[in-house]
Amino acid sequence: MGQRPEDLSRAIKSVLQQQLVTLDVVVVGNGWRPEFLPGGVRGLHLAENVGIPAGRNAGAAQVQGEYLFFVDDDAELSDPLFLTEGIRKFQADSSMGLLQPRITDPSGKVTPRRWIPRLRKGEATDSSYVFSVLEAAVLMPTRVFEDIGGWGDPYFYAHEGIELAWRVWNAGKTVLYAGDMVVHHPVTSPTRHATYYRLNARNRVWLAKRNLPWILVPFYVLSWTGVQLVRSVRTGGTGLGSWFSGWVEGWRENPGGRVGMRWLTVARMTKAGRFPIL
């Protein structure tokens, strides 16, 4: 959104410093016009803020290459061989369809547990299959991205990383959390967004409606409703009214874009560690 020019400059620099890869770099201006960019970097002006996933899709349509790397404007690659190492992992395992690195705060703050996208958190340095990704930095083959239809435009913000991972699994691929690869990102609170509680609930319902077998939809939503109620007790009910307004909105509105998960995918995900209603 053009509000963090110094962070953006660091992010671009860290990408341009990548070695042993050929780059095609686009900065998406979500409601602003990217200007004064380094040589070899193009800007894509979107007249209005279309949301995070739609912005990423718009950028992906402008570049060419065998792999796509999405990185937030306040993230920074810590190693000039980061992309080379990520591509090496894909080449070594043809079943991989998506990779999220370990995200750490550059100032040394403790990594939030939510940044480790698995039920049994364990050590942040441990790698494993996962069923959601932190969208700040993800790498994937372009062919897989196109096969699954990209990011979910309707979400605007929140949970699009879960859908991306689910659809990669549904395409017969796997999703890897690479604990041995690092991207820096400052620790921030998701509640800094004014619409966090509403979109968190709405998109949770949409996620189920767009992806899960219909019989699992109510169980998934109810399980996460229970989680939210427990969390609200801990925070004194903060945001609960907005959360339930989004919950109702999610049921009332049709998000479109449904690609029902195959039962074979449910079985594969369960075997790999997560039955998809939890």
Secondary structure, 3 states (H helix, E strand, C coil): CCCCHHHHHHHHHHHHCCCCCCCCEEEEEECCCCCCCCCCEEEEEECCCCCHHHHHHHHHCCCCCCEEEEECCCCEECCCCHHHHHHHHHHHCCCEEEEEEEEECCCCCCCCHHHCCCCCCCCCCCCEECCCCCCCEEEEEHHHHHHCCCCCHHHCCCCHHHHHHHHHHHCCCEEEEEEEEEEECCCCCHHHCCCHHHHHHHHHHHHHHHHCCHHHHHHHHHHHHHHHHHHHHHCCCCCHHHHHHHHHHHHHCCCCCCCCCCHHHHHHHHHHCCCCCC
